[in-house]
Amino acid sequence: MEQHIPNNNQPVADVESQIFTAIVNQYCLEFGSSTRYMGIPKCHEVLAKAIKKSKLDSHLKISFPANKAEVFIPLVYFSAIGNHIFQFPGFAIDVEKDELAEIEVIQFLDLATAEIQNLYPEWSPIDQTMLSSHTLTFARKKIIFRDSLEAQFAPAIKRFKSKLTGDKSFSEDLVMPLIHQYLKEITDWSLPLYKLDEVFQLVSLLGRHKIMEEQELLKCVYIQLKSIAQQEQNEAIEKLLHQRRLAIKGELFKCSHNYVRSIFNPLQRYFYSTKLLDPPSTAYVFYRYFDQEKVAIKIRPFDLEKDLPMVHQWFHSDHAKAIWKMDWSLKELEHFYRTLLAEGISHSYIGEVNGEATFNFEVYWATSDMLGDYYDVLPSDYGTHLFIAPTDKQKKFPSLITRSIVEWLFMQPEVGRLVGEGSIESRAALMNKVQVGFKLQHIIEMPHKKAYLNFCLREWYWEKFPQHDYHLPQLSIYENN
């Protein structure tokens, strides 16, 4: 592939921004310490002032515990596979002093270096001069490759833009042949990650140009790879499709140490449910009336403006303190939800019983959750954490609430299996799950608790409650293996 050299007449500030972007994206890829942050906080005046100045609603937040600092960089474009575009300057907050300062690439590398030296004390000391030189060279190579890809596919992108109608299936018809051709040109799958990085860069390129959402593009890549694997009986591709994590050679600090990092496999996003993890609004998503009990249950996504004070009060009740340990200040709880709701790998919901908000639960994608480290997780596994606020038995209805959640989750085609990790001390909660179709597996020891791993399949649930068997299509991993 012919390399395209960036225009030397580009403004200096723009070149510096591109270099900073490449370094930040690589750090987040390798060390996974970032999350999105949504909106303007009401309980953190210093942070609110800085975010208002950026005039953007979404920021990337990167934590540096070794320095008790958090870095926020305004997001112009969020990439599902980590090729973000930023608006500079970013800023750093001293968490203890609550002081804020703009941050440049050198200060960012200083924070990153301190973090890495704290995480890996066995590494030899990192020379900052050598690191600066190395990361500059690395960033320039990234920029050159990005620009060469942009030039290579510019005609196709122009053609796509002239034909786009806004119809998702029409967009897929345009993009699928391009992706198929690009994948077919990869002849050596013994070293797939090197080539896959090019494919992922193409996904980001098409996403940035609004040809299709990256999430949908990744599904297209998965489908095409699955087809190629079946046609050619290619075991290397089959293995790649089912790997939860991928090993990559570390790039950012290799001037000081050779290392390998484990990153999430973007191809697993074929099983990602946007409806569950990134709902487009706070409108109700489920309603069920239980005639025998005369109970109506509704479910809606968490509304930060309306629900934050309510759950703050809930989490300070005695039974919540003992189990959930989220009796934080309003400022801390707001910070938690502004990252949780923006990140897109779990989402919070509010449930109403007969019109009154009484329970809160989070839906999480198990393959991207800590739980996935403790069993043979499948990319179609989803789980929940449930908190019921009332202690009055006349208002709790745990079985009906759990049934409602399970029914709604199994209505989503991406969900193949429901999983859970109920604390061994929460016997009532475990028995409630068993009553609606979950089966206890074995005890796992997590950092914060001993828990019973538990599973539920559609057929187990419908066996107990057959009258509401929706028989919806699904993207179960069992069908795709």
C-alpha positions in Angstrom: 0.0 0.0 0.0 1.4 3.4 -1.0 2.0 5.6 2.0 0.6 9.1 2.0 2.7 11.6 3.9 0.7 14.2 5.9 0.7 17.7 4.4 3.7 19.6 5.8 1.7 22.8 5.5 -0.8 21.7 8.2 -1.1 24.1 11.1 1.3 23.2 14.0 -1.6 23.0 16.5 -3.4 20.5 14.2 -0.4 18.2 14.0 0.1 18.4 17.7 -3.5 17.4 18.2 -3.2 14.4 15.9 0.0 13.3 17.8 -1.8 13.7 21.1 -4.8 11.8 19.8 -2.7 8.9 18.6 -0.9 8.6 22.0 -4.1 8.9 24.1 -5.9 6.3 22.0 -3.0 3.8 22.2 -2.7 4.3 26.0 -6.5 3.6 26.4 -6.3 0.6 24.1 -3.4 -1.0 26.0 -4.3 -0.2 29.5 -8.1 0.1 29.5 -8.4 2.9 32.1 -10.8 5.1 30.2 -14.5 5.6 30.1 -16.9 8.1 28.6 -18.4 10.8 30.7 -21.8 12.3 29.8 -23.1 15.8 30.3 -22.5 18.6 32.8 -22.4 17.6 36.5 -24.7 19.5 38.9 -22.7 18.5 42.0 -19.1 19.1 40.9 -18.7 22.8 40.3 -15.0 22.7 39.1 -15.6 20.0 36.6 -18.9 21.6 35.4 -17.1 24.8 34.7 -14.4 23.1 32.6 -17.0 20.9 30.6 -19.1 24.0 29.9 -16.0 25.7 28.4 -15.5 22.7 26.0 -19.1 23.1 24.7 -19.3 19.4 24.1 -21.6 17.0 25.9 -19.3 13.9 25.8 -15.8 13.5 27.2 -13.3 10.7 27.6 -12.3 10.3 31.2 -8.9 8.6 31.9 -8.1 7.7 35.5 -4.5 7.9 37.0 -4.8 6.6 40.5 -1.0 6.7 41.1 -1.2 10.5 40.8 -4.8 10.8 42.2 -5.7 12.5 38.9 -8.4 12.2 36.3 -8.0 13.5 32.7 -10.9 14.7 30.7 -10.7 15.2 26.9 -13.7 16.5 24.9 -14.9 13.9 22.4 -15.8 15.0 18.9 -16.2 11.4 17.7 -16.5 8.3 19.9 -15.2 5.1 18.3 -16.5 1.7 19.4 -13.0 0.3 18.8 -11.0 3.2 20.3 -10.1 5.4 17.4 -11.6 8.5 19.0 -11.3 12.1 17.7 -10.8 14.7 20.4 -11.1 18.5 20.8 -8.1 19.9 22.6 -7.2 21.1 25.1 -8.0 18.5 27.6 -7.8 19.1 31.3 -6.7 17.2 34.4 -8.3 17.3 37.9 -6.4 16.7 41.1 -9.0 14.4 42.8 -7.9 15.3 46.3 -7.5 19.0 45.9 -10.3 19.4 43.4 -8.0 21.6 41.3 -8.0 21.7 37.5 -5.4 22.5 34.9 -5.1 22.2 31.1 -3.0 19.2 30.0 -0.6 18.8 27.1 1.0 15.7 25.7 4.1 15.9 27.9 2.0 16.1 31.1 -0.1 13.2 29.8 3.0 11.1 29.3 4.2 12.0 32.8 0.9 10.8 34.3 1.0 7.6 32.1 4.6 6.9 33.1 3.9 7.2 36.8 0.9 4.9 36.4 2.8 2.2 34.6 5.7 2.3 37.0 3.2 1.9 39.8 1.5 -1.0 38.1 4.7 -2.7 37.0 7.4 -1.9 39.5 9.6 -4.7 38.1 10.0 -2.7 34.9 13.2 -0.7 34.6 12.8 3.1 35.1 11.3 4.8 32.0 13.5 7.5 30.5 11.2 10.4 29.6 13.4 11.8 26.8 13.5 8.4 25.1 9.8 7.9 25.7 8.9 11.3 24.2 11.0 10.5 21.1 9.5 7.0 20.7 5.9 8.1 21.1 6.4 10.9 18.6 7.7 8.4 16.0 4.9 6.0 16.8 2.2 8.7 16.5 3.5 9.9 13.2 3.3 6.3 11.8 -0.3 6.1 13.0 -1.1 9.4 11.3 0.6 8.3 8.0 -1.3 5.1 8.0 -4.6 6.8 8.7 -4.1 9.3 5.9 -3.1 6.6 3.5 -6.3 4.7 4.3 -8.3 7.9 3.9 -6.8 8.5 0.5 -7.3 4.8 -0.6 -11.0 4.8 0.2 -11.9 8.4 -0.6 -13.5 7.5 -4.0 -15.6 4.7 -2.4 -16.7 7.0 0.5 -17.7 9.7 -2.0 -19.7 7.2 -4.0 -21.4 5.9 -0.8 -22.3 9.3 0.4 -24.0 10.1 -2.9 -26.2 7.0 -2.6 -27.0 6.9 1.1 -30.7 7.0 1.8 -30.7 6.6 5.6 -32.0 3.0 5.3 -29.8 0.6 7.3 -30.2 -2.4 5.0 -29.4 -0.2 2.0 -26.2 0.9 3.8 -25.2 -2.7 4.4 -25.7 -3.5 0.7 -23.2 -0.8 -0.1 -20.6 -1.7 2.5 -20.7 -5.5 2.6 -19.0 -6.0 -0.8 -16.2 -3.6 0.2 -15.6 -5.3 3.5 -15.7 -8.8 1.9 -13.2 -7.8 -0.7 -10.9 -6.3 1.9 -11.1 -9.4 4.1 -10.5 -11.8 1.1 -7.2 -10.0 0.4 -5.9 -11.2 3.7 -4.2 -14.5 2.8 -2.2 -15.2 5.9 -4.4 -15.7 8.9 -1.5 -17.1 11.0 -0.9 -13.5 12.1 -4.4 -12.1 12.0 -4.1 -9.2 14.4 -1.7 -7.3 12.2 -4.2 -7.4 9.3 -7.3 -7.0 11.5 -6.0 -3.7 12.8 -6.3 -2.5 9.2 -9.8 -3.8 9.0 -10.7 -2.0 12.3 -9.2 1.2 11.0 -11.4 0.9 7.9 -14.4 0.4 10.2 -13.5 3.7 12.0 -13.0 5.5 8.7 -16.4 4.5 7.5 -17.9 5.4 10.9 -16.3 8.8 11.0 -17.8 9.6 7.5 -21.2 8.5 8.8 -21.5 5.7 6.2 -22.7 3.4 9.0 -22.4 3.2 12.8 -19.2 1.4 13.9 -21.3 -1.1 15.8 -23.2 -2.1 12.7 -20.0 -2.2 10.7 -18.4 -4.6 13.1 -21.4 -6.9 12.7 -20.8 -6.8 9.0 -17.2 -7.8 9.5 -18.2 -10.6 11.8 -20.8 -11.9 9.2 -18.2 -11.8 6.4 -15.5 -13.5 8.4 -18.0 -16.2 9.4 -18.9 -16.7 5.8 -15.2 -16.9 4.7 -14.4 -19.3 7.6 -17.2 -21.7 6.6 -16.4 -21.6 2.9 -12.7 -22.1 3.3 -13.0 -24.2 6.5 -10.5 -21.8 8.1 -9.9 -22.8 11.7 -7.8 -19.7 12.4 -10.7 -17.4 11.6 -13.2 -19.5 13.6 -10.9 -19.3 16.6 -10.6 -15.6 16.1 -14.3 -15.1 16.0 -14.8 -16.8 19.4 -11.9 -15.3 21.3 -13.0 -13.0 24.1 -9.7 -11.2 24.2 -6.8 -10.7 21.8 -3.1 -10.5 22.7 -1.2 -7.5 21.2 2.4 -6.4 21.5 2.7 -3.3 23.6 3.7 -0.2 21.6 3.6 2.8 23.8 6.3 1.9 26.3 8.3 -0.6 24.2 11.3 1.7 24.2 11.7 0.7 27.9 10.2 -2.8 28.0 8.9 -5.5 25.7 5.4 -6.4 26.9 2.1 -8.0 25.7 -1.3 -6.7 26.5 -4.7 -8.4 26.4 -7.5 -6.3 24.7 -11.2 -6.9 24.2 -12.0 -8.5 20.8 -14.1 -6.0 18.9 -15.7 -8.8 16.8 -17.6 -9.9 20.0 -19.7 -6.8 19.4 -21.8 -8.9 17.0 -23.6 -9.9 20.1 -23.9 -6.4 21.5 -27.5 -5.2 22.3 -27.8 -1.5 21.7 -31.4 -1.6 23.0 -30.2 -2.9 26.4 -26.8 -1.2 26.8 -27.3 2.1 25.0 -31.0 2.9 24.8 -31.9 6.0 22.7 -34.2 7.6 25.3 -35.7 7.2 28.7 -39.1 6.0 27.4 -40.7 2.9 28.9 -39.3 -0.3 27.4 -41.5 -3.0 29.0 -45.0 -3.3 30.5 -46.6 -6.4 32.1 -49.8 -6.8 34.1 -50.0 -9.8 36.4 -53.8 -10.4 36.6 -53.8 -12.8 39.5 -51.7 -10.5 41.8 -53.2 -7.3 40.3 -49.7 -5.9 39.8 -48.5 -3.8 36.9 -44.8 -3.6 36.2 -43.1 -1.0 34.0 -39.4 -0.7 33.1 -37.6 2.4 31.8 -34.0 3.5 31.4 -32.5 5.5 34.2 -33.2 9.3 33.9 -30.3 11.1 35.5 -32.2 14.3 36.2 -35.2 12.6 37.7 -33.8 9.5 39.4 -30.5 10.5 40.9 -32.0 12.0 44.1 -34.3 9.0 44.5 -31.6 6.3 44.2 -29.3 8.4 46.4 -31.9 8.1 49.1 -32.5 4.4 48.4 -28.8 3.5 48.7 -28.6 5.2 52.1 -31.2 2.8 53.6 -29.9 0.2 56.0 -30.4 -2.9 53.8 -28.8 -1.2 50.8 -25.7 -0.2 52.8 -25.1 -3.7 53.9 -25.3 -5.3 50.4 -24.7 -2.6 47.7 -22.2 -0.4 49.6 -23.2 2.6 47.4 -24.1 5.0 50.2 -21.9 7.7 48.6 -22.3 11.4 48.5 -24.5 12.9 45.8 -21.4 14.1 44.0 -19.9 10.7 43.9 -23.1 9.0 42.8 -23.6 11.5 40.0 -20.1 10.9 38.8 -20.8 7.1 38.8 -23.9 7.4 36.7 -22.5 9.9 34.3 -19.8 7.4 33.4 -22.0 4.2 33.6 -24.8 5.6 31.4 -22.3 6.9 28.8 -19.9 3.9 28.6 -22.3 1.5 26.9 -21.2 -1.8 28.5 -23.9 -1.7 31.2 -26.9 0.4 31.7 -29.2 1.2 34.7 -33.0 0.9 34.7 -35.8 1.9 37.0 -38.8 -0.3 37.6 -42.2 0.8 38.7 -44.8 -1.3 40.5 -48.4 -0.1 40.1 -47.0 3.3 39.0 -44.5 3.7 41.9 -40.8 3.5 41.3 -39.6 0.7 43.6 -36.6 -1.0 42.1 -33.4 -0.3 40.2 -31.3 -2.8 38.2 -28.3 -2.7 35.9 -28.0 -4.8 32.8 -24.4 -5.8 31.9 -22.7 -7.5 29.0 -21.0 -10.4 30.8 -18.1 -10.8 28.3 -17.0 -7.2 29.1 -17.6 -7.5 32.8 -15.4 -8.8 35.6 -17.7 -11.9 35.9 -16.4 -13.1 32.5 -13.0 -13.8 34.1 -14.6 -16.5 36.4 -16.2 -18.9 34.0 -16.3 -19.8 30.2 -18.2 -16.7 29.2 -20.1 -16.5 25.9 -20.5 -13.2 24.0 -24.3 -13.7 24.1 -24.3 -13.8 28.0 -26.1 -11.0 29.8 -26.6 -10.4 33.5 -28.3 -8.0 35.9 -27.8 -6.6 39.4 -31.2 -5.9 41.1 -32.0 -3.7 44.1 -35.6 -3.5 45.5 -36.0 -0.4 47.6 -39.1 -1.2 49.8 -38.7 -3.4 52.8 -42.5 -3.7 53.2 -43.4 -7.2 51.8 -46.7 -5.8 50.4 -44.6 -3.7 48.0 -41.6 -5.9 47.1 -43.0 -8.5 44.7 -39.5 -10.0 44.0 -40.7 -12.9 41.9 -42.9 -10.7 39.6 -40.1 -8.2 39.3 -37.5 -10.8 38.4 -39.9 -12.4 35.9 -40.5 -9.1 34.2 -36.8 -8.4 33.9 -36.1 -11.9 32.5 -39.0 -11.7 30.0 -37.8 -8.4 28.7 -34.2 -9.5 28.4 -35.2 -12.7 26.5 -37.1 -10.5 24.1 -33.8 -9.2 22.8 -32.3 -11.3 20.0 -28.7 -10.8 21.1 -29.3 -12.4 24.5 -28.5 -16.1 24.5 -28.2 -16.8 28.2 -28.7 -14.9 31.4 -26.0 -15.2 34.0 -25.6 -14.1 37.6 -23.3 -14.1 40.6 -25.5 -13.9 43.6 -23.7 -13.6 47.0 -23.8 -16.8 49.0 -25.2 -14.7 51.9 -28.2 -13.5 49.8 -30.1 -16.8 50.1 -33.5 -15.2 49.5 -32.3 -13.5 46.3 -30.8 -16.8 45.0 -34.0 -18.8 45.8 -36.0 -16.1 44.0 -33.9 -16.6 40.9 -34.2 -20.4 41.1 -38.0 -20.1 41.2 -38.1 -18.2 37.9 -35.8 -20.7 36.1 -32.2 -20.0 37.0 -30.0 -22.9 37.9 -27.2 -22.6 40.5 -23.8 -23.8 39.2 -20.9 -23.5 41.6 -19.3 -21.0 44.0 -16.8 -18.5 42.6 -14.5 -16.3 44.7 -14.5 -12.7 43.4 -12.4 -9.9 45.0 -15.5 -8.5 46.8 -17.6 -11.6 47.5 -18.1 -15.3 47.4 -20.9 -16.0 44.9 -23.0 -18.7 43.3 -22.6 -18.6 39.5 -26.1 -19.1 38.0 -27.5 -19.5 34.5 -30.9 -19.2 32.8 -31.8 -20.2 29.3 -34.9 -19.3 27.4 -36.2 -22.8 27.5 -35.8 -23.1 31.3 -37.8 -19.9 31.8 -40.5 -20.8 29.3 -40.8 -24.2 30.8 -41.9 -22.6 34.0 -44.0 -19.8 32.4 -45.1 -21.1 29.0 -48.1 -18.7 28.5 -45.8 -15.8 27.5 -43.4 -17.6 25.2 -42.6 -15.0 22.5 -40.4 -17.3 20.4 -38.4 -14.3 19.2 -35.3 -14.7 16.9 -32.0 -14.6 18.6 -28.3 -14.3 17.8 -27.4 -17.1 20.2 -23.8 -18.2 20.3 -25.1 -21.8 20.2 -26.4 -21.2 16.7 -23.3 -19.5 15.5 -20.7 -22.0 16.7 
